[in-house]
Amino acid sequence: MILSIESSCDDSSISITEIETKKLIYHKKISQELEHSRYGGVVPELASRLHAQALPSILSECESWFSQLKAIAVTNEPGLGVTLIEGVVMAKALSLALHIPILPINHLKGHIYSLFIEKEAAFPITVLLVSGGHTQLIEVESYRNMKTVATTMDDSYGESFDKAAKMMGLGYPGGPLIEKLALSGNAKGFSFTVPLHQSPLIAFSYSGLKNQVRLAVEANDISSYPDIAASFQRVATEHLIQKLKKYFKINPPKRFAIVGGASANLYLRERTSELLRPYNADLILSELTYCSDNAAMIGRAAVEAFRLGEFRDYRDLLVNPRCQL
């Protein structure tokens, strides 16, 4: 079995995955959403202290499996440096104490493998990764062969939801709060401009849209917030759809997936499903439980890393907060 640790942002999580069957033997996650909600976003130093409390608590439930472990997997890139280090320090201690190697796992690869928890991976696949820190279009051929073909020029899709929610005083995390508020709003109540709609670039940008929302919030009272939320969600998603359309003209999709915390947005799922229909392409989605950060997805990626022998000595393991794929 492999014990996997995830602490890249504000979720403390540990899982145990059986190598041969890929079965998820144990999985637990402790969210810090309540602690960070008063600040409207993640406070890195607070997140680090909370990981230092939560991870040992979860690990104490895993001792009965220690004798069956063949490796310790841990997210070491990308993420918040002060939170990544909490998981990495625990992984080093376990590696040293149990005399087993470490598997360093890229968090973004973990999100891609959230599609294949307890099942075989199926490639090639085109993946849209949308989360609080990332908006990327990725062509995936294998665990070692992943190519980012488009990324954000500034803010991410998920981050823009968080910022819009903060402007309206809704709390954190903003994605589910905006989505819920949008249900009672008019999606065409505000004529926000779709970012880069006249640009031939296949890239993403949310800073301008975020500013449009700020101006709308400042110019209107709270009764307009549902319309602002619905209009923002429509335009933020339309931006993704327009850029995907451009990319699909060059590279028609056969199998397409959305991963990351923001992939739980039902409006995004519906719009993407409509986009794929003319191509007869399959839309592959993670279970809602595994969309946000979790150790189960790290464990599933770790099974592939184990098979490929991507072990690291605890003395050589570093965190790489800004590393991408």
Secondary structure, 3 states (H helix, E strand, C coil): CEEEEECCCCEEEEEEECCCCCCEEEEEEEECHHHHHCCCCCCHHHHHHHHHHHHHHHHCCCHHHHHHCCEEEEEEECCCHHHHHHHHHHHHHHHHHHCCCEEEEEHHHHHHHHHHCCCCCCCCEEEEEECCCCEEEEEECCCCCEEEEEEECCCCHHHHHHHHHHHCCCCCCHHHHHHHHHCCCCCCCCCCCCCCCCCCCCCECCHHHHHHHHHHHHHCCHHHHHHHHHHHHHHHHHHHHHHHHHHHHHCCCCEEEEECHHHHCHHHHHHHHHHHHHHCCEEEECCHHHCCCCHHHHHHHHHHHHHCCCCECHHHCCCCCCCCC
